[in-house]
Amino acid sequence: MNNKEIIDLDSKYIMQTYGRQPIALTHGEGVVLWDADGKEYIDFFAGIAVNALGQSHPKIIDVIQKQAEKLIHVSNVYYTEEQGKLAKKLAEITIFNRVFYANSGAEANEGAIKLARKYTGKGEIISTNNSFHGRTLVTVTATGQDKYKEPFKPLPPGFKHVPYGDSEAIANAISDDTAAVLVEAIQGEGGVVVPPENYLKEVEAICNEKNVLLILDEVQTGFGRTGEMFAYELYGIKPDIITIAKALGSGYPIGGILARGDVATAFDYGDHGATFGGNPLGCAVAMTVIDTIESDNLLDNSKTVGNYLKDKLIQIKEKHDFITDVRGFGLFLAIELDRESAEFANKMREKGFLINSTADNVLRFAPPLIITTEHVDKMILALDEMFSEI
Ligand SMILES: *Cc1c(COP(=O)(O)O)cnc(C)c1O
């Protein structure tokens, strides 16, 4: 099937919820993807910060094949070695003691909110304006963007929103009924918004002082995206809970809630569950993703190629005054424009580069962690050419 035939199928049989780019992707290798008409693209999008190891990574192909021959799913009625080994690994690479396995970011956040309510016996969750925490009714309520929730009222009670980057607003919003503060280390969907340097440290101190849990949503920032394994390391804080998903399976759907101290044991038997959560295939893949990030020094790559890309973006900003900001860490970068960005993502796609337009006027760069400076050079050349045509 070609692009048009696949798009026609979609428009007839799939609920039209996504604003999609008009191409159908068929296969990929590393950071290169091909569409159904045979056109080639270099990937600076990674399936929304998911494909940490790119496409068709030999180790991912190998682990999926081997695990599929053994066991794909057995339900959480039984134990599996794959779950236990990944949980131990997650505890070793973080400050957290235990994991609950979910299938997606929204499900991880939903579970984290339940965990915080169970632990504290309180109901209220404080989150920030312009945030994104998922699409379930609870997580869309926590999300600080009206467009995602307006049509779905009534929304569940117990949520308060405050401006992002303003720790005093959090201090003022906390009440006797506050269970937790839920916040992204860097707002992803909101446009790669980096908070003031001391913000998360201050939020941590406020939460400690007022006995409120700090839940850091690391669904997008986790697993090397910012150059550190997790963004809480970047800011030197110790949240009580983090939620993870996107890059954990490098494309295989798996997520999780990580908690430490007493919070890690607050769920009792029967309190929470997920049929698919932590199935052996997902856990085996995630284990391989983490091992590969470590063995192939992908945190270093995220930092060095990320800094290289950021420098190039800053140089481009200096040439074009309609670029108003360059920001981000590691391979989690963005430029902000004084105009809409969607048209530029389209033009870059036509030139053979997948980048993402978000928050109306932002172009987000979140390539696989295996990207090289050669790929960056090609993309920057095309970006500069495009902006010079304006
Ligand atoms: C993508 C994202 C989510 C939602 O994850 P899904 O897997 O789409 O449910 C939640 N929080 C953040 C910060 C995200 O970027």
The ligand as an SDF file (V2000), in Angstrom:
LIG
                    3D

 15 15  0  0  0  0  0  0  0  0999 V2000
    3.4530   11.3900   27.1120 C   0  0  0  0  0  0  0  0  0  0  0  0
    3.3290   11.8330   28.5160 C   0  0  0  0  0  0  0  0  0  0  0  0
    2.3660   11.2900   29.3890 C   0  0  0  0  0  0  0  0  0  0  0  0
    1.3260   10.3240   28.9120 C   0  0  0  0  0  0  0  0  0  0  0  0
    1.8750    9.1260   28.4810 O   0  0  0  0  0  0  0  0  0  0  0  0
    0.9740    8.1040   27.6150 P   0  0  0  0  0  0  0  0  0  0  0  0
    1.8690    6.9140   27.4620 O   0  0  0  0  0  0  0  0  0  0  0  0
    0.6310    8.7740   26.3330 O   0  0  0  0  0  0  0  0  0  0  0  0
   -0.2300    7.8150   28.4360 O   0  0  0  0  0  0  0  0  0  0  0  0
    2.3720   11.7040   30.6990 C   0  0  0  0  0  0  0  0  0  0  0  0
    3.2560   12.5970   31.1490 N   0  0  0  0  0  0  0  0  0  0  0  0
    4.1940   13.1480   30.3520 C   0  0  0  0  0  0  0  0  0  0  0  0
    5.1700   14.1310   30.9210 C   0  0  0  0  0  0  0  0  0  0  0  0
    4.2520   12.7920   29.0030 C   0  0  0  0  0  0  0  0  0  0  0  0
    5.1610   13.3640   28.1940 O   0  0  0  0  0  0  0  0  0  0  0  0
  1  2  1  0
  2  3  1  0
  2 14  2  0
  3  4  1  0
  3 10  2  0
  4  5  1  0
  5  6  1  0
  6  7  2  0
  6  8  1  0
  6  9  1  0
 10 11  1  0
 11 12  2  0
 12 13  1  0
 12 14  1  0
 14 15  1  0
M  END
$$$$
